[in-house]
Structures are given as C-alpha cells and as structure tokens.
Amino acid sequence: MSKLICNQEKVNESIIEELIKVCPFHAIENKNGKIEVNSGCKMCMLCVKNGPSGVMEFVEEEVAAIDKSLWKGIGVYVDHLEGEIHPVTMELIGKAKELAAVVGFPVYCVFIGHNITHKAEELLYYGVDEVFVYDNEELKDFRVEPYTAAFEDFVAKVKPSSLLVGATTIGRSLAPRVATRFKTGLTADCTKLEMKENTDLVQIRPAFGGNIMAQIICPNTRPQMATVRYKVMNAPEKSCNQSGKITICEIDKSKLTSKIEVLKVTKKEAEESISDAEVIIAVGRALKTEKDMEMVKELAGLLGARIAGTRPLIESGFIGAKQQIGLSGRTVKPKLIITLGISGAVQFTAGMNGSEQIFAINTDPHASIFNIAHYGMVGDIYEIVPKLIEDIKSFGAEACIM
C-alpha cells in the first residue's frame, strides 16, 4: 500500500497556497490552516516533486506477501441459464488452458445451480481437468447470496490461483461479491490476459477512456479475478472424447438462504444480438442524416448483415443502444465487418478487432481504422456504398465478398 503524508508542522499559509496551485486535480485543500488531501488525488506525486521540499511525502508500506504455492489452478465460472451453458464459458475455458499451460496448472470449472450435474459432462469435452458441481434445490434460480456462498466454498476448498468469469449480467453481479469475500482484486472487461511464470495474472484492459491499455496485477492477493466479455476470447475445439472428472460438492444448506424470494420467472422474448452476427455493417459519424440509413439498410439486406455503429449514432437516435460496438457497447467477432466512416478510436476497435475480415471505408487515409483493417478504401461512403450496392446486385453478394 502507498499513501501521501503531510508534515503539518512545516505548513504555513504561503506553503498551502503553493501546494494548491501545484495539484492539477484540486485534491489539496486548506482546512483551518491545515492541509487535507481529498478523494480527487490521483497519486501523481506532483506535490512531492514540485511542491515545497519536505512538506508532502510519498510512503510505501510493506504488504505481507501471500504464499502463492498454496494457490494452484485456473478456475472458470460456468455461466448458464437453467443448465444451458453460455458460450462465453467455453471461450474462458480456452483462455484458461492457455494460461494454465504457462505454469503447469490444472483447469477447473465451478458449476452452480439445480439439476445441472448431467450438463457438467459437456464441459469435459473441452479439456477441463475437474468440474466442481453445486447442485442444490436452493440454487434453482439465481439469487446472489446463495450463489456467492457456493462460489466462496469452492474457492476456499480448491484455492485456484486465478478465476475467470464471463461479463454477463450474472457474472458482473457475482464476481465482485466473491472478490470482496477474499479481499482480492477484480479487473472488469479484460480484453487480454497473460500469465507470468510466478503465477501472477496480467489483466489487460483499456483505461482512461481507451487512451491507454492498462496492465493490472494482484501480486499480494489470491485468487486473482477477471471478467471477460463474450466474443473476446477464442473457444477451444470440442474433443470427441471426454477428459477430466466431475466432483459433486456438498455445502451447508444454511449458507444457501436468501432474503430474495422468487415469486415468478417471466422469460423475455429471444432477440438476435449483434454479438452473434456473422456479417456486420458498422456506421460512424460520417453518416449525415437518419434518412441516409436507408442506404446502409439496403447494403445490409443484400449481404444478410446486421447493422451496428458507434456512440454518436446512438446519441443521434439513428440506431438503438443494443447496436453499439465498443467499450460501452457490445463486443463482436463476425466473419466480416464493413465499417463506414468510422475513424477507429480504441473505444470502438476494442469491441471488434477480433473480426475475421475487416473492410474499412474512410475519407481520411491516416484514420486509425486502417491500422487494423484487412482491406481499406479511402473515399466518401456516399460515393462508394451506392457503387458497392450496384455491384452486389449485378454480380451477387458471394462474388463481391470473395
């Protein structure tokens, strides 16, 4: 742990004024002739480096090192709905196997629910070493208290070094509660994960509005926890044969109580998500009016594509919020994505750079989107798209895509 210390005995009015001017975050305040550091502090240490000598000090406290040898394995939470396993689970298993191979760890899954034991066998086709199943009637419907208790029981007994959780509605609710139980760190929406030889998990995600890619580690706590969105990682190939084993776990039923009573479950209508689309037409701020969406819809109809876009189009009301790609939207991995007038900011590309083929159209030859595109065309979408539509009508979609 690190902290700022103020030597109040060296403080006077002129020094306080000088320190207030030095801090770019307005984190230093004058409280009755004393210095107080508020929550705006970013620990940039400018007050230490550029402020009056000896007034502000940066102190790093020693943290008790954890015995990492006691924590082994990579655990994956099995996200499911009534036993139907969410595909993000398979993607996390694939990444877990890659990470585990670096340090020679086994890969575990924790499966929590009711009447799910037979479903657990499906996971053994993906190279999981052991599936820990908590199959109890009290776990029939997702209620965060009993699910957290079961997850906590798994971690306490198995002691996995790292835990991967899908960034679904359930995963985002469950993961922080488990992290709190073990007073450990949790990195949300990771776009990349790496394993050090000392078993520290490097959790990489965009930060500060996508301006940097932060590398986050938890060297002094275990388990290390990360959530990952659907379509970010690659699922392993399903094997013809099962491997590994299933372990049925017992837990004190008094721990599975909840203050939430499920009175009724109403299933919402299934809807197609852009995350599952094989072909996507993504539109940026180059689109001038909502009427011009007709041109995009015609192209999408010819290619059997789903329409998506960037935040400016959502804010303009041209497309719905569920059609947004990026850090604050959906992550996609289609076979083909055509971007129309999108510059390629990190906020957008983080949600689609895993696409098999990226075809970009932009008037700016130096646009960032061309750095990740497989094919690029410099030009105005109002000139290129109508010609593309004409060619598809003449030669067919397959010929144009090829």
Secondary structure as GFF3:
##gff-version 3
##sequence-region A 1 402
A	DSSP	beta_strand	2	6	.	.	.	ID=ss1
A	DSSP	three_ten_helix	8	10	.	.	.	ID=ss2
A	DSSP	alpha_helix	13	22	.	.	.	ID=ss3
A	DSSP	beta_strand	28	31	.	.	.	ID=ss4
A	DSSP	beta_strand	34	37	.	.	.	ID=ss5
A	DSSP	alpha_helix	46	49	.	.	.	ID=ss6
A	DSSP	beta_strand	56	60	.	.	.	ID=ss7
A	DSSP	three_ten_helix	68	70	.	.	.	ID=ss8
A	DSSP	beta_strand	74	77	.	.	.	ID=ss9
A	DSSP	beta_strand	80	81	.	.	.	ID=ss10
A	DSSP	beta_strand	84	85	.	.	.	ID=ss11
A	DSSP	alpha_helix	87	103	.	.	.	ID=ss12
A	DSSP	beta_strand	107	113	.	.	.	ID=ss13
A	DSSP	alpha_helix	117	120	.	.	.	ID=ss14
A	DSSP	three_ten_helix	121	126	.	.	.	ID=ss15
A	DSSP	beta_strand	130	135	.	.	.	ID=ss16
A	DSSP	three_ten_helix	137	139	.	.	.	ID=ss17
A	DSSP	alpha_helix	144	158	.	.	.	ID=ss18
A	DSSP	beta_strand	162	166	.	.	.	ID=ss19
A	DSSP	alpha_helix	169	181	.	.	.	ID=ss20
A	DSSP	beta_strand	186	190	.	.	.	ID=ss21
A	DSSP	beta_strand	192	195	.	.	.	ID=ss22
A	DSSP	beta_strand	201	207	.	.	.	ID=ss23
A	DSSP	beta_strand	212	216	.	.	.	ID=ss24
A	DSSP	beta_strand	224	228	.	.	.	ID=ss25
A	DSSP	beta_strand	245	248	.	.	.	ID=ss26
A	DSSP	three_ten_helix	253	256	.	.	.	ID=ss27
A	DSSP	three_ten_helix	274	276	.	.	.	ID=ss28
A	DSSP	beta_strand	279	283	.	.	.	ID=ss29
A	DSSP	three_ten_helix	290	292	.	.	.	ID=ss30
A	DSSP	alpha_helix	293	303	.	.	.	ID=ss31
A	DSSP	beta_strand	306	309	.	.	.	ID=ss32
A	DSSP	alpha_helix	311	316	.	.	.	ID=ss33
A	DSSP	three_ten_helix	321	323	.	.	.	ID=ss34
A	DSSP	beta_strand	336	340	.	.	.	ID=ss35
A	DSSP	alpha_helix	346	349	.	.	.	ID=ss36
A	DSSP	beta_strand	357	362	.	.	.	ID=ss37
A	DSSP	three_ten_helix	368	371	.	.	.	ID=ss38
A	DSSP	beta_strand	375	378	.	.	.	ID=ss39
A	DSSP	alpha_helix	381	395	.	.	.	ID=ss40
A	DSSP	alpha_helix	397	401	.	.	.	ID=ss41
###
